[in-house]
Amino acid sequence: MRHAYLGLVLLLAGLILLHLLAAPYTKVEESFHVQATHDILAHGLPYGDSIEHGQYDHFDFPGAVPRTAVGATILAGLTPMLITTWTGVNQQIFIRALLGLYNALALGIFARGLRNSFGQTVAVWYLLFQCSQFHLIYYASRPLSNMFAFGLTTLAMRYLLPDSIAQPESARSRHVGVRLALCLLTVAGVIFRAEIALLLAFTTLSLLAVHGKEVLVDVVVAGVVGVLGGLLSTVGIDTIFWKKWVWPELNAFVFNVVEGQSSAWGTEPFWFYFTNALPRLLLNPLVYLIAIPVALQNPALRRPILPLLAPSVFFVALYSAQPHKEWRFILYVVPVLTATAALGAAYLWRRRDRSFFARLACQMLAVSTVASFALSTFVLLPASAANYPGAHALNALHAYHDRASSSTDPGAYVYLGNLACQTGITRFLQRPTAQGWVYDKTEDEATKSHSAGLGEPFWDQFDYVVVEASDDPEYQDPDESMLMQALPLSRWQTADVIDGFAGISILKPGSPATAQVERRILSVMGGESLYDSYVRARDVVRELVLRGWWVELKMRPRIKVLNRIRDDK
């Protein structure tokens, strides 16, 4: 069992890196942190008044509210100088790997805490469940404020675990754990995500309900240290980064909660987190249908985990009052819910030889965990990796330009459309301005519909434009539609067309499988030999197990790269 535990810890970290390599690009919601990390690596923090604003993405595209650059500064500071000489997506992969391994370490420490508190069997089941949960594994390396905060909240939950349910917890250990946990939650809320204040409040109430005045001093000390440490960090760094006094999470709280502006991004019903988000996060339905109920019905298991579980549930319930909902806003409760499920699964495992129900439940949990892992790795991962046509379009543009241009004309003037910028394009992928490359992300329709300097139409100044390919209204952004209508009737040619994810296709017996997405992912991770091995394994499973049926991703044109043909060339 010890070897299984160590192997699963390594597997967890390996899966996070595997998902990173399979999908190394980022979406628009990650753009602030990834662009800020690039700019700090390239130019440092924007000290003084002599800095060029064009060197920093956040001055041109500040977003609805300022976001903290603390996470980006840490990632840039941990990046060795050697990495700054890397080109293209490699730097981006490295800084994301740092974040992913940080979260893997936090999850590993939490698993070790479970092993110390409840035994190795609980830790093994916890890691099995955790490795089969797609969203957490996939997003662990993604530069979002939630994922910077996630490591801190997970460590906080570890410090609230009892030393061991087999022996009384020492007073000193309890005081240290409470102070560390509350301090980490406070720092996470002050710097990265304001909603963690709710989780902090319910955790504090739970501790006071269980331990009374005994932990009151710990609560005060942790609060003071956490608030001061968090404020000094965020206000100090972000005032430099934004060139004004600012506490980003306070601004975000006022914008999203007080003013209710977050509802502009969509709203969900009150029960969304419980009926949609949490089932998706846990993925395996037997985790919440069997394992968690078993743990809660047993007083010996319920008593030690309830002080962690109750604050998590109340946090989700109260946060459900906020109309705008996204599953990543409640990601912090997943380790505790998964740990509760692991307690129930371990209880059943130890009784599998004495109870038919326990034996059947263990078998069902084992099969469903393997099925969840297969779904996560072989369906959800390829589908998600196919959602970055913008990044692939920019790579294709660069490759086309290298083939078509002369050595005396290395650079180009490129327009990047809305969809392309939302689906993977970052400054890490762009080529340096010093080499003659200029990238334009103009969004203002009035500007795009008028002439540029010296009477030249806006679109005539570009060598390339990266725009939406599909004419299907379902896939076409309104801004992109207007952009396409504004293109002049001069000579443009299609340099490349990039496909993107368009759903799941069920292949009947005899229907050929293209494996387009799988080939792209596997070739990057292990070359053609890995892809060939996948094809052989797929054919065997399809023929012998599934009787010719198969599931494959559907792709459709999403973005095209247009090259301007000039008369003087």
C-alpha positions, 0 to 999 in steps of 0.5 A: 500500500505504501508503494501505491501511495507514492506512485499515486502522488507521482502520478498526480504530478505527472498527470498535471504535466501531461495535461499541460503538454497536451494543451499548452495554450491559454484562453482569454480568462487566463490572459492577464496572468500569462501576459503579465508574467511574459512582460515581467520576464521581458522587461521587469516590473514597470518602475518609474515614468520612463517605461514604454507602456506598449511593452506591457499588455495590461496598459493597452488591455486593462480589463474591467478591473485591475487584477493582481500581479503577485502571482505573475511576479512570483512565477517570473522570479522563479524562472531561471535566466536560461529560460528567458532565452527560450522561444515561442511556447516553451517559456509559457510551458515552463511558467505553467509547469511551475504553477502546476507543480506548486498545486501538485505539491499542495495536493500531495501535502494534503494527501500526506496529511490524510495519511497521517490522520486517517491511514494509508488506505484513505490517502490512496483512495483520495489520490485515486479519486483526485487523479480521475477528476478532469477539471482540477488536473487540467486547470492546475497549471492554468494561470488563473487567480483561482489556481494561485489561491487553490494551493494556499487553500489546500494547504490551509485544509491540510493544517486543519486535519487532526494529527491522528484519530487514534490519539488525542491532538496536542494543544500546541499542534492544534494552535499551530495548525489553526494559525497557519490555516487561517493565515493562508486563507486570509492571504489567499482572499486578500491577494487572489480571490475575495470570495475566499473570505466566505470560506475563511469566515465559515472555517473560523466559525467552525473552529470556534464552535468546536474549540471555543475560546481556546482558539480565539487568540489564534484567530486574531493573530492569524487574521492580523498577520494574514491581512497585513502580509497580504496587503503589503504584498498586493498593494506593494506590487500592484501599485508599481504594476498599475502605476497607481495605488490599488488593491485589486481584490477590493476593486473586484469585490466592489465591481462584482458584488456591490455593483453587481457587474459580474452578471453581465457575463451570465447568470445561473440559478441558485442550485447551479453549484450543487446540481451542475458544478460540483458533479462535474468537478468530482466527475465520478458520480459514485463519489457523491452517491455512495462514498460521501454518504457512507462517510457521513453516516458513520459517527467515527468518520463524520466527527473528524471531517465535519469541521472541514466539510461543513464550512465548505458546504456553507461556503458553496451555499452562501456563494450561490446567492451571487448570480454569476457562477463559474465552477472555478469559483468553488474549486477550493472545496474539492479536496475536502469533498474528495477526502470525505469520499476517500474516508467512506471508500476506505471504510468500505474497503476494510469491510469488503470481506465481511459485507456483500454491500461493502464488497459490491460498493468497492467494486463499483467505486473501482470500476467507476474510478477507472471509467472516470480516469479514461473519460478524463484522459481520453475524451475530455483532454483531447476535446479541451486541447482542440479549443485553441485554434488561435494559437495554432493559427499564429503558429501556422502564420509564422511557419507560412511567413518563414516559407514565403518571405525572403531573409531581407524581409523577416517581419510582418504587420499582423492583425489578430481578430477577436476569436484568435485572441480569445483562443490561445494567442499570447505574447509568448507566441508572438515574435519580437518587435525588434525583428520587425513584427507588429501585432494589432488587436484593434477592437474599436469598430469605428477605427476599423471602418475608417482610413489609417494614416495617409489615407490608407484603408485600415485593412490595407496596412496589414500583411496578414489578418487572422479572422474567423473562418466559419460563416455559420452564425452559431460559431461566428462572433458579431465583431468578427462578422463586421470585420469580415464585411469590412475587408477590402476587395483587394487581393487576399489569399488564404494562407491556412485554415485552422480547425477547432472543436465542434462536438463529439461524433459516434462512429459506427462499425465500418466508419473510418477514424481520422484521429486528427486531434489525437495525432496533434496531441500525441505527436507533440508529446511523444512523436509519431511513434506514440501516435502509431502505438495509440492507433494500434491500441485503438483498433484492437479495443474498437474491434475486440471490445466495442464491436466496431463502435468508437467515439471521436471529436468533430472538428470544423474550420474556426480561424483562417489566416489571410495573406495580403498579396501586394503589387510591389512583391 
